[in-house]
Amino acid sequence: MTSPATSAVPASTLYLWRQRTLYLGQIGRLTPLSHGAHTLWFGLDDHISLTVDGQTFSARSYLIPAGITFCADARGKRIGCCFLDPLGKDLRFHVPAMTAQSCGVYRDSRREADQLEILCALHEGQAEAAQAYARLQGLIFPGDAERVAGFEADARIDRVVELIRSDPADNLSNEALAEQVGLSGDRLQRLFKQTTGIPIRRYRLWHRLFVTSSMMAMGSTLTDAALAAGFSDSSHLTHVFKSMLGMSPSAVLRGSRQVRILLGGDN
C-alpha cells in the first residue's frame, strides 16, 4: 500500500473508455450527488466517509448503484472512482464480493487489497489508457469474454444505448427509441431503468458528460464541447455536472496541468 498523499503525488488522471471511466486523484468533500452510472469508489490513502439516507459509513471501498443520492468526503486524500458499464455486467461482477447495506449501497470488497494496489500503481506510474484497461480486467472490470453470474445482456437495451451514443445531441423521444426495438414507450422506459438503474433521459445526460470530457481532452473549449454534446449552454452543463459528479466541470476539465485526460479505445 502507499503512504498518505503528499504534495509530491502525481497529477490526477481521468481515463475515458467507451463503456467505462476511471478517475484517480485527490478530492475533497462533494455536494449531494446521484451518478448516472453504477460506480465503484476507493479510498487510495484512507477511508472515505459516505452518507446515504441519513446513514454514514467509513470504508476503503464502495459499490454505489446508479441513481442513489449520496454525499462523500475523502478529506482531500486520493480516491479511485470507477464509472461502470451501463448494462449491468460490472455491477453483477462486484455485488457477490461486497457487503450489502440497507440503503442500497455495498461496501468492503473482498478484492479490496488487490484493487487498491493496482489503482495506486496506475496513478503513480502514470499508465496510458490501453495499459491501464488491460491491468484492471479481472479486478475492477470483468474480462471481455468472462461470464458473470446473474447477468444476461438485453439486445434491445444495448441497441437503445448505441442509438443514444451515435448522436448525443439528438433528443430522440422514448417512443422513437422504442419503435427501433419493437417495444412501447412505457415498456422501454421500465425495462431501461430496470437494466441500467436510471431513466433514459438521465442516461443521455450522463453520456453527454462523457462526450464533453472527451472533446476537451482533444482540445475543445468547455463551451464548444458542451454545445456539441447537446447541452443548451455551458450553464446547463455546469448544472448537470454538479448534480452527477458533485463538483464544477472547471474543477476537473480546465485544470489541464492538474488533470491528465486520457482516451481509450472501444472498451
Backbone hydrogen bonds, N-H to C=O, Kabsch-Sander energy under -0.5 kcal/mol:
donor,donor_aa,acceptor,acceptor_aa,energy
9,V,6,T,-1.8
12,S,258,Q,-1.8
13,T,24,L,-2.9
14,L,260,R,-3.6
15,Y,13,T,-0.5
15,Y,22,L,-3.4
16,L,262,L,-3.0
17,W,15,Y,-0.6
17,W,20,R,-2.5
18,R,265,G,-0.6
21,T,83,F,-2.0
22,L,15,Y,-2.0
23,Y,81,C,-2.5
24,L,13,T,-2.8
25,G,79,I,-2.0
27,I,77,K,-1.5
30,L,72,A,-3.0
31,T,246,G,-1.1
33,L,70,F,-2.4
34,S,243,S,-2.1
35,H,68,I,-0.5
39,T,64,I,-2.4
40,L,82,C,-2.6
41,W,62,Y,-2.3
42,F,80,G,-2.3
43,G,60,R,-2.4
44,L,42,F,-0.9
44,L,78,R,-1.3
45,D,78,R,-1.0
48,I,59,A,-3.2
49,S,73,D,-2.4
50,L,48,I,-0.5
50,L,57,F,-2.2
51,T,71,C,-2.6
52,V,55,Q,-2.7
55,Q,52,V,-2.5
57,F,50,L,-3.1
59,A,48,I,-1.7
62,Y,41,W,-2.3
63,L,106,Y,-2.4
64,I,39,T,-3.3
67,G,35,H,-1.9
68,I,65,P,-1.4
70,F,33,L,-2.4
71,C,51,T,-2.0
73,D,49,S,-2.2
74,A,28,G,-0.6
76,G,27,I,-1.1
77,K,74,A,-2.0
79,I,25,G,-3.2
80,G,42,F,-2.2
81,C,23,Y,-2.7
82,C,40,L,-2.8
82,C,80,G,-0.5
83,F,21,T,-2.8
83,F,81,C,-0.6
84,L,38,H,-3.2
84,L,82,C,-0.6
88,G,85,D,-0.8
92,R,88,G,-2.3
93,F,89,K,-1.7
94,H,90,D,-1.7
95,V,91,L,-2.3
97,A,94,H,-1.5
98,M,95,V,-1.7
99,T,107,R,-2.9
100,A,98,M,-0.6
101,Q,105,V,-2.6
104,G,101,Q,-1.9
106,Y,63,L,-2.5
107,R,99,T,-2.0
108,D,61,S,-2.0
110,R,97,A,-2.5
112,E,109,S,-1.5
115,Q,111,R,-2.5
116,L,112,E,-3.0
117,E,113,A,-1.9
118,I,114,D,-2.2
119,L,115,Q,-2.2
120,C,116,L,-2.5
121,A,117,E,-2.0
122,L,118,I,-2.4
123,H,119,L,-2.2
124,E,120,C,-2.7
125,G,121,A,-2.2
126,Q,122,L,-0.6
126,Q,123,H,-0.8
127,A,122,L,-1.6
132,A,128,E,-2.7
133,Y,129,A,-2.5
134,A,130,A,-2.0
135,R,131,Q,-1.8
136,L,132,A,-1.3
137,Q,133,Y,-1.1
138,G,141,F,-4.0
139,L,136,L,-1.8
140,I,136,L,-2.9
141,F,136,L,-1.6
146,E,143,G,-1.4
151,F,148,V,-2.0
152,E,150,G,-0.5
155,A,153,A,-0.7
158,D,154,D,-2.4
159,R,155,A,-2.0
160,V,156,R,-1.9
161,V,157,I,-2.5
162,E,158,D,-2.0
163,L,159,R,-2.2
164,I,160,V,-2.2
165,R,161,V,-2.3
166,S,162,E,-2.0
167,D,163,L,-0.8
167,D,164,I,-0.6
170,D,167,D,-1.9
172,L,170,D,-0.8
177,L,173,S,-2.3
178,A,174,N,-2.9
179,E,175,E,-2.2
180,Q,176,A,-1.0
181,V,177,L,-0.7
181,V,178,A,-1.1
182,G,179,E,-0.7
183,L,178,A,-2.3
188,L,184,S,-2.5
189,Q,185,G,-2.2
190,R,186,D,-2.2
191,L,187,R,-2.5
192,F,188,L,-3.1
193,K,189,Q,-2.0
194,Q,190,R,-2.2
195,T,191,L,-1.9
196,T,192,F,-3.0
197,G,193,K,-2.2
203,Y,199,P,-2.0
204,R,200,I,-2.4
205,L,201,R,-1.9
206,W,202,R,-2.4
207,H,203,Y,-2.7
208,R,204,R,-1.9
209,L,205,L,-1.6
210,F,206,W,-1.5
211,V,207,H,-2.5
212,T,208,R,-2.6
213,S,209,L,-2.4
214,S,210,F,-2.5
215,M,211,V,-2.5
216,M,212,T,-2.1
217,A,213,S,-1.9
218,M,214,S,-1.0
219,G,216,M,-1.6
220,S,215,M,-2.3
225,A,221,T,-2.5
226,A,222,L,-2.2
227,L,223,T,-2.3
228,A,224,D,-2.3
229,A,225,A,-1.8
230,G,226,A,-0.6
230,G,227,L,-1.0
231,F,226,A,-2.4
237,L,233,D,-1.8
238,T,234,S,-2.5
239,H,235,S,-2.2
240,V,236,H,-2.2
241,F,237,L,-3.0
242,K,238,T,-2.4
243,S,239,H,-2.0
244,M,240,V,-2.0
245,L,241,F,-2.7
246,G,242,K,-1.7
247,M,241,F,-0.5
251,A,248,S,-0.7
252,V,248,S,-0.7
252,V,249,P,-0.9
253,L,249,P,-3.6
254,R,249,P,-0.6
254,R,250,S,-0.8
255,G,250,S,-0.6
256,S,254,R,-2.2
258,Q,255,G,-1.8
259,V,255,G,-2.5
260,R,12,S,-3.2
261,I,259,V,-0.5
262,L,14,L,-2.7
262,L,260,R,-0.6
264,G,16,L,-3.6
